[in-house]
Amino acid sequence: MSQPLMPHATASWLVDNTALSFEQIAAFCGLHILEVQAIADDMAATKLTGRDPIRAGELTQAEIDKGQADPSHVLMMQKGPDQVRRTKGPRYTPVSKRQDKPDGIAWIIRNHPEVSDGQIGKLIGTTRDTISKIRDRSHWNIANITPKDPVTLGLCSQRELDALVAKAAKAAGIEAPTDTRLDGDRSALIEELRAQREAAANAPEGGAPASNLLPGGFVDPFKRRD
């Protein structure tokens, strides 16, 4: 069920201006009954300014009258609060991060040239004119622009960037890159484990194999001795 836009303030108003039960107010506002009790007893950390749900269009006087006449009546909201929806246009970026946009744009241009200016604009929240000027190095501050990962700068999430790159690569007919950074480490680990097995097999009788030794020269009792 929808809840008032300001549940605690609405509960405070209902407590002060109606004879509704705490249970009814708690259910309508989506609060615990103890929270409503605290509001009624002025035990809340901060005294709330009541918010009239009738004036807000969330509750009618007739609905309140029904609730006051019947304690088992569940209050029904007349109209839920308007949901904030993102409108079309560039992504909003906090003022503190706007100076980092050119660095993020330069990073994408350098590392993912298959991404179009329109896609960069939607991801970073900038204009095509700015992107084109950075691309052709005619930007007024080009001398101070340093390519930096937009994820690290907080301009977008890693998931958003990966999805954009994959989409651009597919459109351009480019095979998605494969992460091979751990291949060398995996091979080195396999070789190390093979060497330990050979050392354990060739260890002299009566002594602990090298693979059974723990830091400090102690023998691991859980490993098999040959």
PADOVEX-616695 format. One record per residue (C-alpha): residue in one letter; x, y, z. Coordinates in nm, 4 decimals. Example, Ala and Ser with C-alpha at 12.3 -4.5 7.8 and 13.67 -1.06 7.14 Angstrom:
BEGIN
{rec A,{1.2300,-0.4500,0.7800}}
{rec S,{1.3670,-0.1060,0.7140}}
END
This chain:
BEGIN
{rec M,{0.0000,0.0000,0.0000}}
{rec S,{0.1206,0.3516,-0.0757}}
{rec Q,{0.2472,0.5619,0.2116}}
{rec P,{0.2367,0.9373,0.2720}}
{rec L,{0.5257,1.1397,0.1389}}
{rec M,{0.6290,1.2369,0.4945}}
{rec P,{0.5092,0.9512,0.7184}}
{rec H,{0.6331,1.0812,1.0550}}
{rec A,{0.5012,1.4338,0.9997}}
{rec T,{0.1691,1.2926,0.8790}}
{rec A,{0.1469,1.0670,1.1836}}
{rec S,{0.2115,1.3669,1.4094}}
{rec W,{-0.0761,1.5572,1.2458}}
{rec L,{-0.3143,1.2619,1.2769}}
{rec V,{-0.2258,1.2130,1.6421}}
{rec D,{-0.2915,1.5801,1.7214}}
{rec N,{-0.6007,1.6318,1.5072}}
{rec T,{-0.7956,1.3061,1.4999}}
{rec A,{-0.9217,1.0338,1.7306}}
{rec L,{-0.7754,0.7541,1.5191}}
{rec S,{-0.6080,0.4674,1.7026}}
{rec F,{-0.2320,0.4298,1.7044}}
{rec E,{-0.2735,0.1066,1.5075}}
{rec Q,{-0.4666,0.2846,1.2317}}
{rec I,{-0.2143,0.5686,1.2116}}
{rec A,{0.0801,0.3280,1.2097}}
{rec A,{-0.0735,0.1181,0.9310}}
{rec F,{-0.1564,0.4229,0.7176}}
{rec C,{0.1874,0.5833,0.7598}}
{rec G,{0.3877,0.2616,0.7355}}
{rec L,{0.5346,0.3036,1.0834}}
{rec H,{0.5710,0.0824,1.3879}}
{rec I,{0.3098,0.1413,1.6536}}
{rec L,{0.5856,0.2318,1.9018}}
{rec E,{0.6955,0.5135,1.6718}}
{rec V,{0.3430,0.6528,1.6780}}
{rec Q,{0.3364,0.6135,2.0570}}
{rec A,{0.6628,0.8091,2.0831}}
{rec I,{0.5201,1.0859,1.8648}}
{rec A,{0.2095,1.1021,2.0810}}
{rec D,{0.4169,1.1155,2.4015}}
{rec D,{0.6560,1.3773,2.2576}}
{rec M,{0.9414,1.1309,2.3116}}
{rec A,{1.0721,1.1596,1.9583}}
{rec A,{1.4224,1.3051,1.9237}}
{rec T,{1.2833,1.6101,1.7448}}
{rec K,{0.9332,1.7462,1.7716}}
{rec L,{0.7833,1.7082,1.4274}}
{rec T,{0.5795,1.9690,1.2477}}
{rec G,{0.2584,1.8016,1.1471}}
{rec R,{0.1715,1.7581,0.7796}}
{rec D,{-0.1958,1.7716,0.6868}}
{rec P,{-0.2723,1.4689,0.4638}}
{rec I,{-0.6093,1.6190,0.3694}}
{rec R,{-0.4511,1.9302,0.2222}}
{rec A,{-0.1882,1.7112,0.0544}}
{rec G,{-0.4664,1.5144,-0.1156}}
{rec E,{-0.3575,1.1856,0.0428}}
{rec L,{-0.6575,1.1406,0.2755}}
{rec T,{-1.0170,1.2659,0.2884}}
{rec Q,{-1.2124,1.3824,0.5899}}
{rec A,{-1.4746,1.1194,0.5113}}
{rec E,{-1.2084,0.8462,0.5343}}
{rec I,{-1.0907,0.9847,0.8677}}
{rec D,{-1.4507,0.9873,0.9957}}
{rec K,{-1.4896,0.6221,0.8980}}
{rec G,{-1.1738,0.5355,1.0874}}
{rec Q,{-1.2795,0.7250,1.3967}}
{rec A,{-1.6192,0.5514,1.3969}}
{rec D,{-1.4725,0.2047,1.3422}}
{rec P,{-1.1321,0.1254,1.5031}}
{rec S,{-1.0956,-0.1781,1.2727}}
{rec H,{-1.1292,0.0334,0.9596}}
{rec V,{-0.8110,0.0488,0.7498}}
{rec L,{-0.7499,0.3959,0.6112}}
{rec M,{-0.7210,0.4084,0.2345}}
{rec M,{-0.5001,0.6657,0.0676}}
{rec Q,{-0.6780,0.8853,-0.1845}}
{rec K,{-0.3692,0.9603,-0.3933}}
{rec G,{-0.0121,0.8413,-0.3550}}
{rec P,{0.2748,1.0909,-0.3572}}
{rec D,{0.4080,1.1802,-0.6992}}
{rec Q,{0.7126,0.9753,-0.7861}}
{rec V,{1.0206,1.1626,-0.8969}}
{rec R,{1.1182,1.0430,-1.2423}}
{rec R,{1.4306,1.1254,-1.4334}}
{rec T,{1.3502,1.3388,-1.7325}}
{rec K,{1.5167,1.3121,-2.0711}}
{rec G,{1.8462,1.4865,-2.1117}}
{rec P,{2.2028,1.4589,-1.9832}}
{rec R,{2.2710,1.2711,-1.6622}}
{rec Y,{2.2826,1.4951,-1.3561}}
{rec T,{2.6291,1.5235,-1.2063}}
{rec P,{2.7002,1.6871,-0.8675}}
{rec V,{2.8773,2.0206,-0.8910}}
{rec S,{3.1801,1.8809,-0.7074}}
{rec K,{3.2369,1.6237,-0.9841}}
{rec R,{3.1650,1.8330,-1.2922}}
{rec Q,{3.5265,1.9406,-1.3216}}
{rec D,{3.6190,1.5718,-1.3622}}
{rec K,{3.4000,1.5184,-1.6688}}
{rec P,{3.6672,1.6134,-1.9276}}
{rec D,{3.9093,1.3614,-1.7743}}
{rec G,{3.6468,1.0842,-1.7918}}
{rec I,{3.5559,1.1742,-2.1492}}
{rec A,{3.9212,1.1695,-2.2555}}
{rec W,{3.9658,0.8242,-2.0966}}
{rec I,{3.6746,0.6749,-2.2896}}
{rec I,{3.7898,0.8333,-2.6173}}
{rec R,{4.1397,0.6922,-2.5694}}
{rec N,{4.0459,0.3435,-2.4483}}
{rec H,{3.7177,0.2824,-2.6297}}
{rec P,{3.7141,0.4713,-2.9608}}
{rec E,{3.4195,0.2580,-3.0761}}
{rec V,{3.1887,0.4405,-2.8305}}
{rec S,{2.9992,0.7209,-3.0046}}
{rec D,{2.9762,1.0791,-2.8839}}
{rec G,{2.6055,1.0338,-2.8147}}
{rec Q,{2.6727,0.7320,-2.5914}}
{rec I,{2.9458,0.9174,-2.4018}}
{rec G,{2.7139,1.2131,-2.3548}}
{rec K,{2.4430,0.9975,-2.1953}}
{rec L,{2.6904,0.8108,-1.9746}}
{rec I,{2.8851,1.1115,-1.8456}}
{rec G,{2.6118,1.3721,-1.8756}}
{rec T,{2.7692,1.6188,-2.1158}}
{rec T,{2.7187,1.7689,-2.4625}}
{rec R,{2.8384,1.6507,-2.8024}}
{rec D,{3.0168,1.9827,-2.8505}}
{rec T,{3.2338,1.9256,-2.5424}}
{rec I,{3.3137,1.5698,-2.6495}}
{rec S,{3.4083,1.6716,-3.0033}}
{rec K,{3.6366,1.9462,-2.8736}}
{rec I,{3.8143,1.7006,-2.6452}}
{rec R,{3.8358,1.4505,-2.9293}}
{rec D,{4.0001,1.7000,-3.1687}}
{rec R,{4.1965,1.8630,-2.8831}}
{rec S,{4.0431,2.2078,-2.9318}}
{rec H,{3.8989,2.2234,-2.5806}}
{rec W,{3.9942,2.5431,-2.3981}}
{rec N,{4.1494,2.3440,-2.1083}}
{rec I,{4.2997,2.0595,-2.3130}}
{rec A,{4.6460,2.1130,-2.1617}}
{rec N,{4.5129,2.0204,-1.8170}}
{rec I,{4.2908,1.7291,-1.9189}}
{rec T,{4.4274,1.3926,-1.8040}}
{rec P,{4.2431,1.0732,-1.9072}}
{rec K,{4.1031,0.9066,-1.5968}}
{rec D,{3.8636,0.6161,-1.5496}}
{rec P,{3.5116,0.7645,-1.5139}}
{rec V,{3.4222,0.4880,-1.2674}}
{rec T,{3.7079,0.5911,-1.0384}}
{rec L,{3.5976,0.9538,-1.0722}}
{rec G,{3.2456,0.8584,-0.9657}}
{rec L,{3.0853,0.9730,-1.2922}}
{rec C,{2.9257,0.6332,-1.3623}}
{rec S,{2.9199,0.2764,-1.2318}}
{rec Q,{3.1366,-0.0077,-1.3608}}
{rec R,{2.8246,-0.1929,-1.4730}}
{rec E,{2.7065,0.1047,-1.6788}}
{rec L,{3.0462,0.1452,-1.8417}}
{rec D,{3.0799,-0.2260,-1.9211}}
{rec A,{2.7306,-0.2382,-2.0720}}
{rec L,{2.8037,0.0665,-2.2873}}
{rec V,{3.1352,-0.0706,-2.4132}}
{rec A,{2.9802,-0.4098,-2.4913}}
{rec K,{2.6949,-0.2463,-2.6816}}
{rec A,{2.9310,-0.0232,-2.8805}}
{rec A,{3.1624,-0.3162,-2.9581}}
{rec K,{2.8713,-0.5275,-3.0809}}
{rec A,{2.7463,-0.2452,-3.3038}}
{rec A,{3.0961,-0.2001,-3.4469}}
{rec G,{3.1457,-0.5749,-3.5007}}
{rec I,{3.4309,-0.5889,-3.2502}}
{rec E,{3.4784,-0.9004,-3.0399}}
{rec A,{3.4327,-0.8269,-2.6714}}
{rec P,{3.7692,-0.8157,-2.4914}}
{rec T,{3.8677,-1.1116,-2.2772}}
{rec D,{4.0325,-1.0543,-1.9422}}
{rec T,{4.3646,-1.2460,-1.9511}}
{rec R,{4.5315,-1.0704,-1.6607}}
{rec L,{4.5229,-1.3814,-1.4399}}
{rec D,{4.6439,-1.6296,-1.6989}}
{rec G,{5.0116,-1.5861,-1.6035}}
{rec D,{4.9355,-1.6149,-1.2318}}
{rec R,{4.7319,-1.9304,-1.2917}}
{rec S,{5.0157,-2.0953,-1.4834}}
{rec A,{5.2671,-1.9986,-1.2148}}
{rec L,{5.0425,-2.1487,-0.9456}}
{rec I,{5.0098,-2.4759,-1.1354}}
{rec E,{5.3887,-2.4981,-1.1733}}
{rec E,{5.4384,-2.4261,-0.8026}}
{rec L,{5.1934,-2.6994,-0.7015}}
{rec R,{5.3646,-2.9468,-0.9362}}
{rec A,{5.7038,-2.8642,-0.7854}}
{rec Q,{5.5676,-2.9167,-0.4337}}
{rec R,{5.4315,-3.2592,-0.5262}}
{rec E,{5.7656,-3.3623,-0.6758}}
{rec A,{5.9513,-3.2358,-0.3678}}
{rec A,{5.7168,-3.4322,-0.1416}}
{rec A,{5.7679,-3.7497,-0.3464}}
{rec N,{6.1481,-3.7166,-0.3359}}
{rec A,{6.1746,-3.6215,0.0321}}
{rec P,{6.4066,-3.8522,0.2395}}
{rec E,{6.2443,-4.1015,0.4770}}
{rec G,{6.2119,-3.9911,0.8365}}
{rec G,{6.2080,-3.6248,0.7497}}
{rec A,{5.9201,-3.3972,0.6831}}
{rec P,{5.8682,-3.3126,0.3152}}
{rec A,{5.9276,-2.9536,0.2247}}
{rec S,{5.5627,-2.9153,0.1326}}
{rec N,{5.4644,-3.0131,0.4893}}
{rec L,{5.6570,-2.7285,0.6490}}
{rec L,{5.4751,-2.4254,0.7758}}
{rec P,{5.6276,-2.0796,0.8339}}
{rec G,{5.8797,-2.1058,1.1202}}
{rec G,{5.9818,-2.4633,1.0347}}
{rec F,{5.6807,-2.6341,1.1947}}
{rec V,{5.5382,-2.9484,1.0363}}
{rec D,{5.1759,-2.9440,0.9200}}
{rec P,{5.0178,-3.2461,1.1009}}
{rec F,{4.7228,-3.2577,0.8589}}
{rec K,{4.9370,-3.3332,0.5561}}
{rec R,{5.0391,-3.6861,0.4660}}
{rec R,{5.3995,-3.7909,0.5292}}
{rec D,{5.5766,-4.0238,0.2853}}
END
